[in-house]
Amino acid sequence: MKKCLIASTSTLYNSDYLDYLLPELAIHFKSCQSILFIPYARPSGISHEDYSEKVRVAFAKINKVVKGIHEFENPLQAIQEAEGIFTGGGNTFLLVSQLYRFGIMDELANVIKNGTPYLGTSAGSNICGLTIQTTNDMPIVYPPSFQTLGIISFNLNPHFLDANEQSQHMGETREMRINEFHEFNSAPVLGLREGSWLEVTGEKIILKGTLSARLFQKNKNPEELAPESDLSNLK
């Protein structure tokens, strides 16, 4: 049975890394003494080692040990034997290219679907959808495929921002970008605002946090979903 927390972000404004989620993580990973961290997305080019250390500091607050997947000789075996898994944010294209490079995309999906507790933030959440075609990230590398884990039956847009009518910025809004996606694709897209996450338990998907999320479906008007909304049947 799937047990996932799929969060828009790791860090809220003026708070420490993962702090807002720690009470949830203590429950989510209660059966785990150790967490396997996947640092491949490397935000701002941070090294795997430094990224993993940042995660260790956060998880130490709930008495969990963290080990980066890069520390293992066999990444596939590390995935298979992990008690719990966290994939951090950064560049989604880089993350996906590395998961394919090391041959662990399919096995990561398998262990999550078979019940290994999983946390994703930002890029680590993007890969839970059908594809990464609705990420905000620059394609700094070219992955073999845009297809990802398929843990949920729709796509995500983490860090979703509403249009600011007072802004002088003339570029596309997030909503316009998602409309462009729907010109060529039919998958629903959920815009997750900062501080929101999805709780996945088996086939049940519930929106958590204090903010609404914005749902985009092809040939339909966008819809605001309140916290505790059930997205289990969204396809």
Steps between C-alpha positions, in 0.01 A plus 500: 500500500638838397600736783614834359526864592534708184580859593526819297809617686753400764522843662252770583599866514701592810517141629758222509524216252201261530393655832135547403473132405690342790190413708355321196832332423531364853173316442566412136839342572415366847592143403835608348825548684684606184408696188658461157546845347517556124693828444521483121301820434781711658337844553737783406760237410551387861709183534340169590698503824398850609137440404488177698650674804227764486241223503677319786476810717126527437419133558712489816228715657266199479776249582542355151830403339553609138731347242537631144452256214835612354669340802394154385693292250175358362221763475244241389563290809484812715152573365387142555623489861398852610273535803382841377592725206520876453566667164585868537438798276719670245506451125245243387672429167827421677323281754321299232811461286688357799220262597508362145880500487523278808209282387289562810189681372292184467621348826431823687143487371472133600613543860276803551200316360584207730496716813843654564419841657594779261544875530543726200548876495496716186694297238458194720125561478498570127622147433198355682276607212467352154765722341718802579348710221347744748811575706620859532865400450738572215596195289871521590551136398302273268354194675421186297130547571261744664306206648538456873366293790125520442427481873207735438293505183551868416778757475614758751618857488674558835566857618186608317468880485184692428519786250586832663287768339729774640817353354669657196637160395380428145597132477263207518326415826497146638140468389592597144781242496263228615249604233780456246559148634132419453511598135694177442437283808195382692636421849353713781745735675481597866659831595636451854558821694781537751427317824260253338552130447322185393458210739482172310382191685440208271278639225373789712644847428415789733608866471666615823611835639311825551478622139287401205653345190411591142389219272537525124324258268498510122202692355375595848519813711760485781361394837606589853520199732476555875729327751387143573366463146507141372684462168490122493286483186686769305622368163 
